[in-house]
Amino acid sequence: MKLLVGLGNPGAKYARNRHNVGFMAVDRIAEAHGFDAWRKRFQGEAAEGRLGGEKCLLLKPMTYMNESGRSAGEAVRFYKIPLEDVVVLHDELDLKPRKVRVKTGGGVAGHNGLKSVGAHIGNGFRRVRIGIGHPGRKDLVHGYVLRDFAKADQEWVAPLLDAIADAAPRLAQGDDANFMNEVARAVAPAGELDGKKPAAGGSASDASPAPAERAVAKPERSAGEGPLAQMLKRWRGTRRD
């Protein structure tokens, strides 16, 4: 069993916040890969399914961000999941928007959700760092992460979540380098990756083969609705209170 934990805050008030991009990511993974319906478990909402042949549990802690570890810890102990099989998806101020990186362990850089998870299960879990950019000053951070994505962000947020979902089987298989490569390929502006060589150590090569075509059909968009609005509509439709 692999555990993928999306970090965020529960409730409609926070649903579109930058801080909730971890929730958005696991919602999109569940939808794209036909996971079971979300159920209330482990002080959160959980859905079971498979990614790349691996049995997986998706989890959204409903404890609020700074107590996320309580929920994650219950799931880890119940299934006896080793730390290397725990993946936490979260917002990352220190990465530019549209950038995604995976790392194992390390500091939490003031992220209360990561701090809580580490306190309850240890620090050796894998993190999917989803870049949201930085407001420029430390005193602006709190308001920035707890505000909704701007309209201008709609052009990259939904495609990024789709790319994360498409490449999620790589995460389940422990193939972090190719996960990053596939996401980067999918969301890079035209020509941005042309001619670039793979990064040393395979951390996030920008010159990997293009990912296979998506096998999962996406819902049609209604006229006048942006991609982020469509993603949030899907999120509301699949969420169970």
C-alpha positions in Angstrom: 0.0 0.0 0.0 1.3 3.4 -1.0 -0.1 6.5 0.8 -0.4 9.8 -1.0 -1.4 12.7 1.3 -2.6 16.0 -0.1 -2.2 18.9 2.3 -4.9 21.7 2.7 -7.6 23.1 4.9 -11.2 21.7 4.9 -14.2 23.7 3.9 -15.4 25.9 1.1 -13.7 28.9 2.5 -10.3 27.5 1.7 -11.1 25.3 -1.3 -9.5 27.7 -3.9 -6.6 28.8 -1.7 -3.0 28.4 -2.9 -2.4 26.5 0.4 -4.9 23.9 -0.8 -3.1 22.8 -4.0 -2.2 19.5 -2.3 -6.0 18.8 -1.9 -6.5 19.8 -5.5 -3.8 17.4 -6.7 -5.1 14.3 -5.0 -8.6 15.1 -6.0 -7.4 15.2 -9.6 -5.5 12.0 -9.2 -8.6 10.2 -7.8 -10.7 11.5 -10.7 -8.2 10.7 -13.5 -7.5 7.1 -12.3 -11.0 6.0 -11.2 -10.4 5.7 -7.5 -13.3 4.7 -5.2 -15.5 7.3 -3.7 -14.0 9.5 -0.9 -14.9 8.2 2.6 -14.4 9.6 6.0 -11.4 7.8 7.5 -8.4 8.6 9.6 -9.7 12.0 10.6 -9.8 12.9 6.9 -11.2 11.8 3.6 -9.7 8.8 1.9 -10.0 7.1 -1.5 -8.6 3.7 -2.6 -7.4 2.7 -6.0 -4.4 1.8 -8.1 -1.6 3.7 -9.8 0.6 1.9 -12.2 -0.4 -1.4 -10.7 0.3 -0.3 -7.2 -2.4 -0.3 -4.6 -2.7 3.3 -3.2 -4.6 5.3 -0.6 -5.2 9.0 -1.2 -5.8 11.0 1.9 -7.0 14.6 2.6 -6.6 15.4 6.3 -9.6 17.3 7.7 -7.8 18.4 10.8 -6.7 21.7 9.3 -3.2 22.2 8.0 -1.2 22.5 11.2 -2.6 19.1 12.5 -2.3 17.2 9.3 0.1 14.7 10.9 -2.7 13.3 13.1 -4.6 12.1 10.1 -1.5 10.9 8.2 -0.2 9.1 11.3 -3.4 7.1 11.7 -3.3 5.9 8.1 0.4 5.0 8.4 -0.1 3.0 11.6 -3.2 1.2 10.4 -1.6 -0.1 7.2 1.9 -0.3 8.6 3.2 1.8 5.7 7.0 2.4 5.6 8.1 6.0 5.3 9.5 5.6 1.8 6.0 4.7 0.6 4.4 7.9 2.0 4.2 10.8 -0.5 3.0 14.2 0.7 1.8 16.7 -1.9 1.9 20.4 -0.8 2.3 24.0 -1.9 5.9 25.3 -2.1 6.7 29.0 -1.8 10.3 28.6 -2.9 9.4 27.2 -6.3 8.1 29.3 -9.2 4.5 28.7 -10.3 4.2 25.6 -12.6 7.4 24.0 -11.2 7.2 20.7 -9.4 10.0 18.9 -7.5 10.2 15.7 -5.5 12.5 15.3 -2.5 12.9 12.9 0.5 13.2 14.3 4.0 14.8 17.6 4.7 13.6 20.8 6.4 10.0 22.1 6.3 10.8 25.7 5.6 8.0 26.9 7.9 5.3 24.8 6.3 3.1 23.8 9.3 1.5 20.9 7.4 4.9 19.3 6.8 6.0 20.0 10.3 3.0 18.2 11.7 3.4 15.2 9.4 7.0 14.9 10.4 6.2 15.1 14.1 3.8 12.2 13.8 5.5 9.8 11.4 9.1 10.9 11.1 10.9 12.9 8.5 11.8 10.3 5.8 8.7 10.6 3.7 8.7 11.9 0.1 7.4 15.4 -0.7 5.9 16.6 -4.0 6.6 20.3 -3.9 4.1 22.2 -6.0 5.4 25.7 -6.8 3.1 28.6 -6.1 5.7 31.4 -6.1 6.5 33.8 -3.3 4.8 37.2 -2.6 8.2 38.8 -2.2 8.1 39.6 1.5 7.9 37.3 4.5 5.2 39.4 6.1 2.9 38.8 3.1 3.2 35.0 3.1 0.3 34.2 5.4 -2.2 36.3 3.4 -0.8 35.1 0.1 -1.1 31.3 0.8 -4.6 31.8 2.3 -5.9 33.7 -0.8 -7.4 32.1 -3.9 -5.4 31.6 -7.0 -5.6 34.7 -9.1 -7.5 34.7 -12.4 -4.2 34.8 -14.3 -3.2 31.6 -12.6 -6.0 29.7 -14.2 -4.0 29.1 -17.4 -1.4 27.0 -15.6 -3.0 25.6 -12.4 -5.5 23.2 -14.0 -3.0 21.9 -16.7 -0.4 21.4 -13.9 -2.8 19.3 -11.8 -3.7 17.3 -14.9 0.0 16.7 -15.5 0.6 15.6 -11.9 -2.4 13.2 -12.2 -1.1 11.7 -15.5 2.3 11.1 -14.1 1.1 9.9 -10.7 1.8 6.2 -11.5 5.5 7.1 -11.6 5.2 8.3 -8.0 3.6 5.1 -6.9 6.4 3.2 -8.5 9.1 5.3 -6.8 10.2 6.7 -10.2 10.5 10.3 -9.0 12.9 11.5 -11.7 10.6 10.5 -14.6 7.6 11.8 -12.7 9.2 15.2 -12.6 10.3 14.9 -16.3 6.8 14.1 -17.4 5.2 16.9 -15.5 7.8 19.4 -16.7 7.3 18.3 -20.3 3.5 18.6 -20.1 3.4 22.2 -18.7 6.5 23.8 -20.2 5.8 26.7 -22.6 6.5 25.9 -26.2 10.2 25.8 -26.9 11.3 26.2 -23.3 12.8 22.8 -23.0 14.2 22.6 -26.6 17.9 21.7 -26.6 18.3 21.4 -22.9 20.2 18.4 -21.5 19.1 16.2 -18.7 19.8 17.5 -15.2 22.6 15.9 -13.3 21.5 13.1 -11.0 18.2 12.7 -12.9 16.4 15.2 -10.5 14.3 16.9 -13.1 15.6 16.3 -16.6 14.1 18.7 -19.2 15.1 16.5 -22.1 13.2 13.2 -21.4 10.9 11.6 -23.9 7.4 13.1 -24.0 4.9 11.3 -21.8 2.4 9.0 -23.4 -0.9 10.4 -24.5 -3.5 10.7 -21.8 -5.8 7.7 -21.8 -8.4 9.4 -19.5 -11.0 11.5 -21.2 -11.4 15.0 -19.6 -14.9 16.4 -19.0 -15.9 19.0 -21.5 -15.6 22.6 -20.5 -18.6 24.9 -20.3 -18.5 28.1 -22.3 -16.9 31.0 -20.4 -15.3 28.9 -17.6 -11.6 28.8 -17.1 -9.6 25.6 -16.4 -9.3 26.3 -12.7 -13.0 26.9 -12.4 -13.6 23.6 -14.2 -11.2 21.7 -11.9 -12.9 23.2 -8.8 -16.4 22.2 -10.2 -15.1 18.7 -10.5 -13.7 18.8 -7.0 -17.0 19.9 -5.5 -18.9 17.2 -7.5 -16.7 14.4 -6.1 -16.3 15.6 -2.5 -18.3 13.9 0.2 -19.2 15.9 3.3 
